[in-house]
Amino acid sequence: MATAVLTRLTDEWRRAANRHLTPTKRSLVVMWAAFGTTFGTVRVITHGIRGGWLPWGDVSAGGKHLHHYNIGIAALAGVGLVAVRGDEQAIGHPAVAAVYGAGAALITDEFALLLDLQDVYWAEQGRVSVDVSFGVLAVLGGYLTAAPFWHEIVRATHRRLTAG
């Protein structure tokens, strides 16, 4: 029964997306969702590494610690290559938007480090500004990009959950 509800809900979400989102807006929604998800995930992982409750440690190469902004720069460079190449099927594709959003989140999560060229990730000045600023931007950006779509999703979800 739950699978049938989930299938109907997914179909309604697709129909709502097709009605309310142009391909550009769909890419923006995917980008902001990837940004927010990546930002939150990276924060949990870094806290888990520092707190010792995750089974792995920092990423390094040749004895040098690799900050996650390095991975973000590589992701944005890859997306830039797709844009420069001009492949019609790739430009505006949700996967490209997701990589862009994730890469941007990896970079902005370490914005204080890049701004001061000091590793202040765990210092008060590094954490508060990044957490609040980009957390709010991720949530509001995702909402404001497609407010009518999100409203219909909430209504459709409510209808399906209350209908049984």
C-alpha positions as CSV (number, residue, x, y, z in Angstrom):
1,M,0.0,0.0,0.0
2,A,2.8,2.4,0.9
3,T,4.5,1.7,-2.5
4,A,1.2,2.6,-4.3
5,V,0.9,5.8,-2.4
6,L,4.5,6.7,-3.1
7,T,4.1,6.0,-6.8
8,R,0.9,8.1,-7.1
9,L,2.6,10.9,-5.1
10,T,5.7,10.8,-7.4
11,D,3.5,11.0,-10.4
12,E,1.7,14.0,-9.0
13,W,5.0,15.6,-8.2
14,R,6.1,15.1,-11.9
15,R,2.9,16.6,-13.2
16,A,3.3,19.6,-10.9
17,A,6.8,20.1,-12.0
18,N,5.8,19.9,-15.7
19,R,3.0,22.4,-15.1
20,H,5.0,24.9,-13.0
21,L,8.6,24.6,-13.9
22,T,10.3,25.4,-17.1
23,P,13.5,23.5,-17.7
24,T,15.5,26.4,-16.4
25,K,13.4,26.6,-13.2
26,R,13.7,22.9,-12.7
27,S,17.5,23.2,-12.9
28,L,17.4,26.0,-10.4
29,V,15.3,23.9,-8.0
30,V,17.7,20.9,-8.4
31,M,20.7,23.2,-7.9
32,W,19.3,24.7,-4.7
33,A,18.3,21.2,-3.4
34,A,21.7,19.9,-4.1
35,F,23.3,22.9,-2.4
36,G,21.2,22.5,0.7
37,T,21.6,18.7,0.9
38,T,25.4,18.9,0.3
39,F,25.8,21.7,2.8
40,G,23.9,19.8,5.5
41,T,25.7,16.5,4.7
42,V,29.1,18.1,4.8
43,R,28.4,19.7,8.1
44,V,27.3,16.4,9.7
45,I,30.3,14.6,8.3
46,T,32.8,17.2,9.5
47,H,31.2,17.2,12.9
48,G,31.3,13.4,12.9
49,I,35.0,13.3,12.0
50,R,35.9,15.9,14.6
51,G,33.7,14.3,17.3
52,G,35.1,10.8,16.5
53,W,31.7,9.3,16.0
54,L,32.2,8.5,12.3
55,P,34.6,5.7,11.4
56,W,36.7,7.6,9.0
57,G,39.0,10.6,9.1
58,D,40.0,13.6,7.0
59,V,40.7,13.1,3.3
60,S,44.3,13.6,2.4
61,A,46.7,13.1,-0.5
62,G,50.4,12.8,-0.1
63,G,50.1,13.6,3.5
64,K,48.3,16.9,2.8
65,H,44.8,17.5,4.1
66,L,42.4,18.1,1.3
67,H,39.7,20.6,2.3
68,H,36.3,20.0,0.7
69,Y,36.4,23.2,-1.2
70,N,39.0,21.5,-3.4
71,I,36.4,18.9,-4.4
72,G,33.9,21.8,-5.0
73,I,36.3,23.6,-7.3
74,A,36.9,20.4,-9.3
75,A,33.1,20.0,-9.6
76,L,32.6,23.6,-10.8
77,A,35.4,23.2,-13.2
78,G,33.7,20.1,-14.6
79,V,30.4,21.9,-14.9
80,G,32.2,24.8,-16.6
81,L,33.7,22.4,-19.1
82,V,30.2,21.1,-19.9
83,A,29.0,24.7,-20.4
84,V,32.0,25.7,-22.6
85,R,31.6,22.6,-24.7
86,G,28.0,23.6,-25.3
87,D,26.5,20.0,-25.4
88,E,22.8,20.8,-25.8
89,Q,21.7,17.6,-24.0
90,A,23.9,18.5,-20.9
91,I,23.2,22.2,-20.6
92,G,20.4,22.7,-18.2
93,H,20.3,18.9,-17.4
94,P,19.3,18.3,-13.8
95,A,22.4,16.2,-13.1
96,V,24.6,19.2,-14.2
97,A,22.5,21.4,-11.9
98,A,23.0,19.0,-9.1
99,V,26.8,18.9,-9.5
100,Y,26.9,22.7,-9.7
101,G,24.8,23.0,-6.5
102,A,26.9,20.5,-4.6
103,G,30.2,22.0,-5.8
104,A,29.0,25.5,-4.8
105,A,28.0,24.2,-1.3
106,L,31.4,22.6,-0.8
107,I,33.1,25.9,-1.6
108,T,30.9,28.1,0.4
109,D,31.0,25.9,3.4
110,E,34.7,26.9,3.7
111,F,34.2,30.5,2.6
112,A,35.7,31.8,5.9
113,L,38.9,29.8,5.2
114,L,39.1,31.2,1.7
115,L,38.4,34.7,2.8
116,D,41.0,34.9,5.5
117,L,43.4,32.2,4.2
118,Q,43.3,30.8,7.7
119,D,41.6,27.5,8.8
120,V,38.9,29.0,11.0
121,Y,36.3,26.3,10.2
122,W,35.9,25.4,13.8
123,A,36.4,28.9,15.2
124,E,33.4,31.1,16.0
125,Q,34.0,33.5,13.1
126,G,34.2,30.6,10.6
127,R,31.2,28.7,11.8
128,V,28.5,31.2,12.6
129,S,28.6,33.2,9.4
130,V,28.8,30.2,7.1
131,D,26.1,28.2,8.9
132,V,23.5,30.9,9.2
133,S,24.1,32.7,5.9
134,F,24.3,29.7,3.6
135,G,21.7,27.7,5.5
136,V,19.2,30.5,5.1
137,L,20.2,31.0,1.5
138,A,19.7,27.3,0.7
139,V,16.3,27.1,2.3
140,L,14.9,30.4,1.0
141,G,16.5,30.0,-2.5
142,G,14.9,26.6,-2.9
143,Y,11.5,28.0,-1.9
144,L,11.6,31.3,-3.8
145,T,12.8,29.6,-7.0
146,A,9.5,27.8,-7.4
147,A,7.0,28.8,-4.8
148,P,3.9,27.7,-6.8
149,F,5.4,24.3,-7.4
150,W,6.2,23.8,-3.7
151,H,2.7,24.9,-2.7
152,E,1.2,22.3,-5.1
153,I,3.6,19.6,-3.8
154,V,2.4,20.3,-0.2
155,R,-1.3,20.2,-1.2
156,A,-0.7,17.0,-3.3
157,T,1.2,15.4,-0.4
158,H,-1.5,16.4,2.1
159,R,-4.3,15.0,-0.2
160,R,-2.5,11.7,-0.6
161,L,-1.6,11.3,3.0
162,T,-5.1,12.1,4.3
163,A,-6.8,10.0,1.6
164,G,-5.0,6.8,2.7
